[in-house]
Amino acid sequence: MSRHFVPPSSGTSKQSTLSFTNKLPQKASLINSSSSNAARPGPGKALSGSGLNTLFSRTPSTGHPAKPSIQRTSSSLGKRSANSHEALRQTLHSEDSFAEEPVKVEEDKVVPTAKDALKQAVYWEEDDFEFDDMDLVELGLSGHSKQTNNAKPIPHATPKTNTAPPPPKAQPTSSPSANQWKNQFKIAPQAPAPPAEPAAKKRRTLPWKSKEEAEQKAKDAAELASILAIEKHKPAAETPRPAKHASALPWDKTASAVKAAKMDLKGKLQQQKRALSTASMGGNQDGKRGQKPTRHYMSNEQSHVLDMVVNEGKSVFFTGSAGTGKSVLLREIITGMRKKHKNYDSVAITASTGLAACNIGGVTLHSFSGIGLGREPVEQLVKKIRRNPKSKQRWLRTKVLIIDEISMVDGELFDKLEGVARTLKNNGRPFGGIQLVVTGDFFQLPPVPDNGRAAKFAFEGNTWSNCVDHTILLTHIFRQKDPVFASMLNEMRLGMLSPASVANFKKLNRKLEFDDGLQATELFPTRKEVDNANNMQLRKLTTTSEIYTAQDESAVLDQQQRDKLLANCMAPHVLELKVGAQVMLVKNMDETLVNGSLGRIVAFMSEKTYAMVTDEIPGGEELLFGSQGAEYEGLSTKQKAVFERYTNEQSKTSTTKRYPLVQWSIADGTQRRTLMLPEAWKFELPTGEIQASRKQVPLILAWALSIHKAQGQTLDRVKVDLNKVFEKGQAYVALSRATTQEGLQVLNFDARKVMAHDKVRSFYKSLTSAEAAAAGPSTSAASVKPVANSNKSVAKTEDDGFPDDDELEELHAAPAGAKLRQFAYS
Ligand SMILES: Nc1ncnc2c1ncn2[C@@H]1O[C@H](COP(=O)(O)OP(=O)(O)OP(=O)(O)O)[C@@H](O)[C@H]1O
């Protein structure tokens, strides 16, 4: 049965209360007595508790309770607290403790009046029950009760007292009370047992981890050695304290605490290392976790847009010619929006093509919206989405919709999505109140025609002007530093070339030669042309092929869907490489090795050999692959061992996993070699759900590249044959990848091939600069126009049938004609 400090009020409540209040003054007065000799009180007798006196008495000056002195020994504490607590226990537990009874007064003592005593007893302050004091009471009592074996625990308001704390021995314990106790009182010293190291197990580890681990082990060993050196000199009388409450001093640590600290440190160092490598890696896909893009300082116009979008929450379309930093700005916006909107799926990141979506860690607009081909009227599309809870939730949760490469989004599709958003969100504002962040350059690749219907540009959509608060033109070109070249490209973009620019472009019809032997990457409209060109070059090499097959995974898609989605990945499923092959990096690695960097394979080797060559043998890498070469006989024993290891790896029978060692030609003219290990690409929905992932060596053959894949890239060496270019915008996209005229070769330049849409030209005439837009809106969202939807054909299934990037390539490459339209949509 539980016992109550205050008697229960049922039945004789009035009497009980009375007897308690009458009794309290005399007990309380004695609690505050300064007598050090505790008189054992009998039932109803006066209580003198020195232990409690210590705890609750106030210092005259401050009126606060005096803290227990830490110089006390455990025996004195035990005795005093035992006396006081036993007295208190007996008083409180005695059946007549709260009975009305005349107060017995000792003659030589000043007897306080009931009022005075009550005052002293009741007027405790908040900090009278500080943690230390409370713990001490509990420990003193319990410790004593264990020792004497006859005292019962004091009934307590909390069930804590039911747990008997350990006796005051120096063994570490997890009980906070015991730790508290030990931290406050000196205990007979005990020699710490020598740390028993568990038998070292042979750890299995990946080969490429060995270098990292060796470094880590050396650091850990040094740290442990320094700790142990200090441990040697620590005072023998000290008792090791439990790790949880140990001081920061190394000699206060137990062997297990040292080990725990070591593990902790190791974890932290690894975390730091991961963070560092993550920060230095530039992502071309996953903006929120894993790879992060190289950060740039935003220009004024980029900052204006960033501010408008992130801080002011404006719906914005920002555009500008190739190389004005739209993609860089978009990545900053995504980062800002993710910070602003804590819910992961509030910000939907989409693009018109799979590749562009992959570049910003998003999904295609079609995939996000769940409308399949989107040919039905809005009402039917809404029904379709409502039938799919995932699509519906995506729409309902979306607060911000980001669309990259808007030039390839059809105007009708844009209108339909606007209608869908308004209906699903049950919100009459443009796009159902979703903030739109749209970017792209309408002078670049246009939307593909749909089922024989000429495609409209998104800006031609009925709802475009209502949905976009600001349309902003970025004007500073980062990619081409040469103003003449930048202006040549700008004229070409508008399809209005001056005779001087035509002459300059014609001058670029010459063969490019580079000291490093690398060729300019030729850009073609179709993937077929690209594959032919690359394979032809690869076959010319007499070295042995090394095949890398991607590790593709998906927990939610079937194989066909997964393969279709992963076809948008820059890294191919199967990659055939040879020593001497020209390759392009398809992921940002650091400041100098970026998406688009060009290099040549110089060797294939295991990570272990690479680590030995680069770290253990001074100049080993240079000896193996440098221009000097190496005379075997002149090498040291260590060098010979590595060379033999490397040679063995090259044999056909070797099963060691080897990776390509690439010699990169950096833009500043320097060279650099790196061993290329597999990297991961993840395709995620706005909810963060991973649809599919690919792990592959981040390289592609780079003698040739499709214009479609090149869109968005910055390349130092480019070759374009304009005879092969058909679609408006293609020539501009291809030529504007180049950073310099020196790095650009143009075959068959013809001004008539450089075409621009009149509609696009007039649309751009209406745009304002970023600074002007920051001053006020250029278009206003007044009222929402109804969306006309007349196409009644039925789509197959959700996300099914929309042309993938290969098909888009074909469509862009084709001269206008029905044949390819059928290919895409039939
Ligand atoms: N604020 C900046 N500071 C320095 N360099 C920048 C900045 N913004 C962009 N760049 C550089 O300019 C080049 C082009 O940038 P980006 O690819 O973002 O342009 P873009 O407008 O998206 O081009 P495109 O339309 O051709 O895809 C890149 O090399 C990029 O690193």
The ligand as a MOL file (V3000), in Angstrom:
LIG
                    3D

  0  0  0     0  0            999 V3000
M  V30 BEGIN CTAB
M  V30 COUNTS 31 33 0 0 0
M  V30 BEGIN ATOM
M  V30 1 N 27.7660 33.5320 -60.8410 0
M  V30 2 C 28.6630 32.8770 -61.5960 0
M  V30 3 N 29.9700 33.0380 -61.3690 0
M  V30 4 C 30.8930 32.3850 -62.1060 0
M  V30 5 N 30.5990 31.5260 -63.0940 0
M  V30 6 C 29.3070 31.3050 -63.3500 0
M  V30 7 C 28.2740 31.9690 -62.6190 0
M  V30 8 N 27.0940 31.5460 -63.1120 0
M  V30 9 C 27.3810 30.6700 -64.0960 0
M  V30 10 N 28.7150 30.5270 -64.2340 0
M  V30 11 C 29.4260 29.6560 -65.2120 0
M  V30 12 O 28.9700 29.9350 -66.4940 0
M  V30 13 C 28.8640 28.7650 -67.2760 0
M  V30 14 C 27.4570 28.6610 -67.8050 0
M  V30 15 O 26.5550 28.5510 -66.7290 0
M  V30 16 P 25.1730 27.8090 -66.8950 0
M  V30 17 O 25.3820 26.4550 -67.4610 0
M  V30 18 O 24.4420 27.9290 -65.6030 0
M  V30 19 O 24.4930 28.7070 -67.9730 0
M  V30 20 P 23.0810 28.5050 -68.6590 0
M  V30 21 O 22.4800 29.8330 -68.7800 0
M  V30 22 O 22.3070 27.4800 -67.9230 0
M  V30 23 O 23.5360 27.9490 -70.0570 0
M  V30 24 P 22.6810 27.1120 -71.1130 0
M  V30 25 O 21.4660 27.9030 -71.4590 0
M  V30 26 O 23.6110 26.9720 -72.2340 0
M  V30 27 O 22.3580 25.8150 -70.4700 0
M  V30 28 C 29.2340 27.6170 -66.3820 0
M  V30 29 O 30.5520 27.2590 -66.6400 0
M  V30 30 C 29.1090 28.1900 -65.0070 0
M  V30 31 O 29.9930 27.5820 -64.1100 0
M  V30 END ATOM
M  V30 BEGIN BOND
M  V30 1 1 1 2
M  V30 2 1 2 3
M  V30 3 2 2 7
M  V30 4 2 3 4
M  V30 5 1 4 5
M  V30 6 2 5 6
M  V30 7 1 6 7
M  V30 8 1 6 10
M  V30 9 1 7 8
M  V30 10 2 8 9
M  V30 11 1 9 10
M  V30 12 1 10 11
M  V30 13 1 11 12
M  V30 14 1 11 30
M  V30 15 1 12 13
M  V30 16 1 13 14
M  V30 17 1 13 28
M  V30 18 1 14 15
M  V30 19 1 15 16
M  V30 20 2 16 17
M  V30 21 1 16 18
M  V30 22 1 16 19
M  V30 23 1 19 20
M  V30 24 2 20 21
M  V30 25 1 20 22
M  V30 26 1 20 23
M  V30 27 1 23 24
M  V30 28 2 24 25
M  V30 29 1 24 26
M  V30 30 1 24 27
M  V30 31 1 28 29
M  V30 32 1 28 30
M  V30 33 1 30 31
M  V30 END BOND
M  V30 END CTAB
M  END
